[in-house]
Amino acid sequence: MVISMINLTLYKKEMKQNMLIFLIFVSLTILYGVIVSALFDPVAEGLGWMQIMQETYPEMLDFIGFNVAQFNDYQYFVSGYLYGMLFILFGLIYINILSNRLIYRYLDRGSIVLLLATPNSRTKIIITQIKVLGTYIFALTMSMFLITGGFGAIFNPAYVDFGKLFYLNISFCIMLTFICSVMVLCHCLFEGKLAQGLGIGLPIIFFFMRLVSNLGDNYEIASYFTPFSLFNPMLCINYDALSFVYNGILIALSIVLFGFTLFGFNKRDLSI
């Protein structure tokens, strides 16, 4: 059923053409994953400089999302240093590049008409492109899981909980999928610089609001204006029930936005 909703030839072509970008981001993930995994030391004495940094510049580290609650817990350590800001930023850049290549560029250059000239409906074409995006988002987050889990097991095997890391990355995948739905909606409904500006502008605003909300209770209101607040690494690695609720909300919102995308794309005037 799912296969019949996509164009396999186009899907394979797009997967192949965007493989190099995927490998570049996986390489960056390996680089930072190895560094952070190697820095972890369950012996408290070996982490003195990190604790000093966190005690000396707490506001700065909170703002950029580098906040480790427990230095002798690998899951807390990884989620604090990688999933608070760095991997989110990687995901934003990666999804924007892919969405531009898979959707915006076709619409902006008018080459979408060539795809629609084939015996395929608009719905089938756009679902295929979204499927490529989804496949690569899932592949990237699973790569993050394997990298953080694998190198953690190499350096400190007794401290790695693969179940918690897997759920953390599944939750991260769900959040990135929602951001993807925002970008795809903007690229499909609007034209030119407006489409490109909104596509990356809205997620950046969401990201900045997330950083502001990290500054403390006085700025907590900012958390209500960003979907990134629905991804909380600390809740995920503790299997907190609230994290399941947040994931459900993100999934529901993603489905709604993708639905609006299909409806708007089918109604859009593509006579170029």
Protein Blocks (a to p, Z undefined) as FASTA:
>chain_A
ZZmmpcfklmmmmmmmmmmmmmmmmmmmmmmmmmmmmmpcfblklmmmmmmmmmmmmmlm
mmnopacfblkbmklmmmmmmmmmmmmmmmmmmmmmmmmmmmmmmmmnopmmmmmmpccd
fklmmmmmmmmmmmmmmmmmmmmmmmmmmmmmmmmmmlccfklmmmmmmmmmmmmmmmmm
mmmmmmmmmgcjllmmmmmmmmmmmmmmmmmmmnojklmmmmmmcfklmpcfklmmnopa
klmmmmmmmmmmmmmmmmmmmmmmmmpccbZZ
